[in-house]
Amino acid sequence: MPRNTPYPPNPRPARRAYLTLALATALTASLTACETSAAAQGTAHTPTGRPSAVTTQEAQLARLAQQNVAAGAPGVVVRIDKGNGPAIAITRQAPWTRADHTLAASDEFRMGSNTKTMVATVVLQLVAEHRLRLTDPVEKWLPGLIPNGSAITLRMLLDHTSGLSNYTYDPDVLKAFTGQDPRQWTPEELIAAAVRHDPLFAPGTGYSYSNTNYVALGLVAEKATGHSLSDLIQKRIAKPLHLKNTYLVTDSGDVTKSPDLAHGYEPDAAHLAPVLPAGTPAGTAFVGPARPAGYVDTTRINLSTEWAAGGMVSTAQDWARFDTALMSGKLLPPAQLKEMKTTVAEESGNPNRYGLGLEKKVTPCGTVWGHDGQVPGYSSWDYTDNTGRRTVSVFTTTIFGIANPKTAATNQALLNAAICTMLDKPIPTTPTPAPTDS
């Protein structure tokens, strides 16, 4: 989801409070691909599992992935498809995580806010079928649920210009998000939690990333079709594209039945406190079985706070197939794909722009399209070129485990390197980190 984060002192200026904290250092400094013990951790593999011919870039990626784990990330998955040969697939994990699960590039992963791209695709398909209009007020479909709903259009929900408060910032929702409260939340209850808080601005007059927007869109899609959002995604996207490991879940029981789900981790209370934003409610901590290195296993945390905002589970290969189909026009007619790629400015000073469930992201090697996502124990970044021919996924099995400056820097260096490799650009030269005590 945040894009799903613990409660910030002021949600107005930023949609990703934790990213501001965790990755700010990495925006100006990342690490060199210096020699490490990556070879001892394994080699790059093709999707078939056979050792691949290791190119210079692949070797650099493997070293950066290992550096990220050495800096504190429990595990990372990198998959890159240039559209002209076998995909590059690299995994690295901390030794202590192997008792839970051996990480593989084919593992299922909680996709967080990447879910929004699929939900937006379903909504735009319904627009193409004249069952919805982007100018429809939310009040038409969800009467009485959202105050001032007659002034908020579906487009405003899609591009986060509605002004609705992000329900993630509500203290009661936060307790469920961290696993402290096992309560199952309904979509209507999540919206009610959001609208207890004042709007951030008048509809259509600003931008603020809000998970509330996409929960509302999920309900609109259900109302317009008479089918569950899960069924809509399966029928319209997953089954036609043969995405066999892609599905929407609403609670932890749905997802933890799969033996192929990567385990996710967050710092325990003592290690989490130093990286939380000022103003986070006292006692905020993730719930789960204790693990070495100051972590807890968050794999079984309740997913009901995610749903249309962040409840998808998928794999790197499945998501690449989805991104390729979307950007190449296989899922949306040209008019709707053009609408999806019509963007608005994000926060002041942020060079990225947001479309309809799709972000236009500026990187050191060029502009890409996609989304990122975070839910407890999982961070994911999925991007493609303008045509969908090239795709990249970087998955990390934590949110706050990469919130300290050193791990944030190694994570950003890996992400930059993966995107540049996808685009056939040289991996940026980065400074060598100073040694630190550990």
Secondary structure, DSSP 8 states (H G I E B T S, - for coil): --S--S--S--SS-S-HHHHHHHHHHHH--------SHHHH---B-TTSSB----HHHHHHHHHHHHHHHTT-SEEEEEEE-SSSS-EEEEEE-GGGGGT----TT-BEEEETTHHHHHHHHHHHHHHTTS--TT-BHHHHSTTTSTTGGG-BHHHHHTT-S----GGGSHHHHHHHTTS------HHHHHHHHHTS--SSSTTS-----HHHHHHHHHHHHHHHSS-HHHHHIIIIITTTT-TT-EE-SSHHHHTT-TTB---EEE-HHHHGGGS-TT--TT----S-EEGGGEEE-TTS--TTTGGGTBEEE-HHHHHHHHHHHHTTSSS-HHHHHHHT--EE-STT---EE-SS-EEEEETTEEEEEEEEEETTEEEEEEE-TTSSSEEEEEES-SGGG-SHHHHHHHHHHHHHHHHHHTT--------------
